[in-house]
Amino acid sequence: MDNLEKVEKIREKTGVTYEEAKKALEACDWDVLDAIVYLETLGKIDNPTGGSYKTSVDTSKEFKKAKADYEEKSKGNDFGDTMGRFGDWCSRTFEKLMQVKFTITKHDEEVMSVPSLVLIFALMLLPVTLPLAIVGLFFDFRYSFDGADTVSVNVNDALNKAGNVAEDVKAGFAESRKNKEDK
């Protein structure tokens, strides 16, 4: 930008005369911003009423796109949306817990089948539930989870192994008792 353009720019922005703009630029080594500040300190231009200058800026297409992308990504991050997503998760979890059944069998016959949510409540509210389930293993009860399409096979395998261990312990006691009776 040549000197004439700088003078014109300062004149447009501040409303001073050509002569005042030229003197300010000469005093500030032709730096436009310094010249505007210089004129302001001399009282040649009024301070802006809002506490700052406002210029019209032609924003680039890239900036507008970045701003739109940011605003799109920022949508849905308020407390209400977060609570809505949490509510949806709770609903899906509740539905899954109602679909997956906890089944109790004895000698391959079903004794009882309840939603796994009932099992969770029983474990939380009745402290004797787990010890009773363990004792039940020694009376040939077996436990499994059935129902929804993604019941973990590993859980059922672990429950089967627990049942097998209970049978082995029971057989060991029976054998030990038989050996004592034989003596």
Secondary structure, 3 states (H helix, E strand, C coil): CCHHHHHHHHHHHHCCCHHHHHHHHHHCCCCHHHHHHHHHHHCCCCCCCCCCCCCCCCCCHHHHHHHHHHHHHHCCCCHHHHHHHHHHHHHHHHHHHHHCEEEEEECCEEEEEEEHHHHHHHHHHCCCHHHHHHHHHHCCEEEEEECCCCCCHHHHHHHHHHHHHHHHHHHHHHHHHHHHHHC
